[in-house]
């Protein structure tokens, strides 16, 4: 699939949307003199991209920074409006969203594929790469196959390449209720151990019936670490 021969990222101008309006950004702006991790995906707002691919890079951005990465870029063959809206919907703060609206960068990378069967038209194949001063050092390209493979372009695989001994924090999620003192205590425990977490607020992000279905309980907080239910604040403290 990959046809790029030079080992250098293509020189392209991206039309990006920001809070203050339109801004043109070039490949030189993004990569020259810097260490950058870029991951590209089939489309904004799509399930794997929204639930796993983008959030994990966002969550682990401080670890990448500690390992010498200047910036993490998420790229998709979507227009600037879509990428801007997706960033806001995902509350992205640590990943730079770059729209390859015309697919020019993706095409020159040899990563433009036809997803007309899904009604997507031409989109990017899923991949990640480590770029130093515009030179591609390493790429993780998903294997060719049916559907949308997601096996090697994830944040953890890239971090392990950069430093195989790096300590990678688990994903943490906490279900809370506004005004709950035990929820405040649980969040302070997590912060004191420098563990980032995703907060899910009862009555806003999740309903009581869903809380009971997920945890077997109707009380909060309920904390998940690495996908495993830990329990409440007391159980968290013990763990």
C-alpha positions in Angstrom: 0.0 0.0 0.0 2.7 2.5 0.9 4.3 4.2 -2.1 6.3 7.0 -0.5 9.9 6.6 -1.5 11.8 9.6 -0.1 11.4 8.9 3.6 10.4 12.6 4.0 6.8 13.7 4.7 5.1 15.4 1.7 5.0 19.1 1.5 1.4 20.1 1.7 -0.6 23.2 2.8 -3.5 22.3 5.1 -6.6 24.5 5.5 -7.4 24.3 9.2 -10.2 25.8 11.2 -9.6 27.5 14.6 -11.5 29.5 17.1 -10.4 32.7 15.3 -11.1 31.5 11.8 -9.2 29.9 9.0 -5.5 29.2 9.2 -3.2 27.7 6.6 -0.6 25.4 8.0 2.2 23.7 6.0 4.1 20.5 6.4 7.2 22.6 7.2 5.3 24.3 10.0 4.3 21.0 11.5 7.5 18.9 11.1 10.6 21.0 10.6 13.1 20.8 13.5 10.6 18.9 15.6 9.8 15.4 16.8 6.2 14.6 15.9 3.9 11.6 16.2 1.2 11.6 13.6 -1.7 9.1 13.5 -4.2 9.1 10.6 -7.6 7.5 10.6 -10.6 6.9 8.3 -12.9 9.6 9.6 -13.9 12.0 12.4 -16.8 10.9 14.6 -16.5 7.2 13.5 -16.7 4.6 16.3 -13.1 3.3 16.7 -11.6 6.7 16.0 -13.8 8.4 18.6 -13.9 5.7 21.3 -10.3 4.5 21.2 -7.8 5.8 18.7 -8.0 9.6 19.4 -8.8 9.4 23.2 -5.8 7.2 24.0 -3.4 9.6 22.3 -5.0 12.5 24.0 -4.7 10.8 27.4 -1.1 9.7 26.9 0.1 13.0 25.5 2.0 13.9 28.7 3.9 10.6 28.5 4.8 11.3 24.9 6.0 14.8 25.8 8.2 13.3 28.6 9.7 11.0 25.9 10.8 14.0 23.8 7.8 14.2 21.4 7.0 17.9 20.6 3.5 17.3 19.2 0.9 14.7 18.4 -1.1 15.2 15.3 -4.4 13.5 14.3 -5.0 13.6 10.6 -8.1 12.6 8.6 -9.4 13.2 5.1 -12.1 15.5 6.4 -12.6 19.2 6.0 -11.5 21.8 8.6 -15.1 22.3 9.9 -15.5 18.6 10.6 -12.1 18.3 12.4 -12.7 21.4 14.4 -16.2 20.2 15.5 -14.8 16.7 16.4 -12.0 18.3 18.5 -14.6 20.3 20.4 -16.9 17.2 20.8 -14.0 15.2 22.1 -12.7 18.0 24.3 -9.2 17.6 22.7 -6.5 19.7 24.3 -3.3 17.8 23.8 -3.6 16.6 20.2 -3.4 18.8 17.1 -6.2 18.1 14.6 -5.2 18.5 11.0 -7.7 18.1 8.2 -6.3 16.7 4.9 -9.5 17.9 3.2 -8.4 17.1 -0.4 -6.5 14.0 0.6 -3.3 15.4 -0.9 -1.0 14.5 2.0 -2.6 11.1 2.4 -2.3 10.4 -1.4 1.4 11.3 -1.5 1.9 9.1 1.5 0.4 6.2 -0.4 -2.3 5.9 2.2 -5.4 7.0 0.3 -7.9 4.1 -0.1 -11.3 3.8 -1.6 -14.0 3.3 1.0 -16.9 3.8 -1.4 -18.5 0.6 -0.1 -19.1 2.5 3.2 -20.2 5.7 1.4 -17.0 7.4 2.6 -15.4 7.9 -0.8 -11.6 8.3 -0.7 -10.2 8.2 2.9 -7.0 7.5 4.8 -5.9 4.0 5.7 -5.3 3.8 9.5 -1.6 4.3 10.4 0.8 6.1 12.7 4.3 7.4 12.3 7.2 9.0 14.2 8.7 11.9 12.3 12.0 13.7 13.2 12.7 17.0 11.4 10.4 15.9 8.5 12.0 12.5 8.1 9.9 9.4 8.8 11.7 7.2 11.3 9.0 4.6 11.9 5.5 3.8 10.6 2.9 1.4 12.0 0.5 0.6 9.1 -2.6 -1.5 9.8 -2.7 -4.8 8.0 -4.7 -4.9 4.8 -8.0 -6.7 5.2 -11.7 -6.4 5.5 -13.2 -3.6 7.5 -11.1 -1.3 9.6 -8.2 -3.1 11.3 -6.9 -1.4 14.5 -4.0 -3.4 15.8 -0.7 -1.4 15.5 -1.4 2.3 15.1 -2.4 2.8 18.7 -0.7 5.1 21.2 0.7 2.4 23.3 2.5 0.6 20.4 4.1 3.9 19.4 5.2 4.7 23.0 6.7 1.2 23.3 8.7 1.9 20.1 10.0 5.1 21.4 10.9 3.6 24.8 10.2 -0.1 25.4 10.6 0.5 29.1 8.2 3.4 29.4 5.7 3.3 32.2 2.2 3.6 30.7 -0.7 4.6 33.0 -3.9 2.6 32.8 -7.1 4.1 31.5 -9.1 5.4 34.4 -12.8 6.3 34.4 -14.9 7.5 37.3 -18.7 7.8 37.6 -19.7 10.6 39.9 -22.6 12.7 41.0 -22.6 16.5 41.5 -22.2 17.4 45.1 -21.0 13.9 46.2 -18.3 14.2 48.9 -17.1 10.6 48.3 -16.7 11.4 44.6 -14.5 14.4 45.5 -12.4 12.2 47.8 -11.9 9.6 45.0 -10.9 12.3 42.5 -8.4 13.7 45.0 -6.9 10.2 45.5 -6.4 9.9 41.7 -4.9 13.3 41.4 -2.6 12.7 44.3 -1.2 9.7 42.5 -1.0 11.8 39.2 -3.5 9.5 37.5 -5.5 11.2 34.8 -9.2 10.2 34.6 -12.3 10.5 32.5 -15.3 11.7 34.6 -18.8 10.5 33.8 -21.5 12.4 35.6 -24.6 10.7 36.7 -27.7 12.3 35.3 -25.7 14.1 32.6 -23.5 11.5 30.9 -25.1 8.3 32.2 -28.4 7.3 33.7 -29.1 5.4 36.9 -30.2 2.3 35.0 -27.0 2.2 33.0 -25.0 2.7 36.2 -26.6 -0.3 37.8 -26.2 -2.4 34.6 -22.4 -1.5 34.4 -21.5 -1.8 38.1 -24.3 -3.8 39.8 -24.6 -0.8 42.2 -26.6 2.5 42.4 -24.0 4.3 44.5 -21.2 6.6 43.4 -18.4 7.0 42.8 -17.7 3.9 40.7 -14.1 3.7 39.4 -12.8 1.7 36.5 -9.0 1.2 36.0 -7.8 -0.5 32.9 -11.4 -1.6 32.1 -11.8 -3.3 35.5 -14.3 -2.1 38.1 -12.5 -1.2 41.3 -15.5 0.0 43.3 -16.0 3.2 45.3 -13.6 5.6 47.1 -12.8 3.1 49.9 -11.9 0.4 47.4 -9.9 2.8 45.4 -7.9 3.9 48.4 -7.2 0.3 49.3 -6.2 -0.5 45.7 
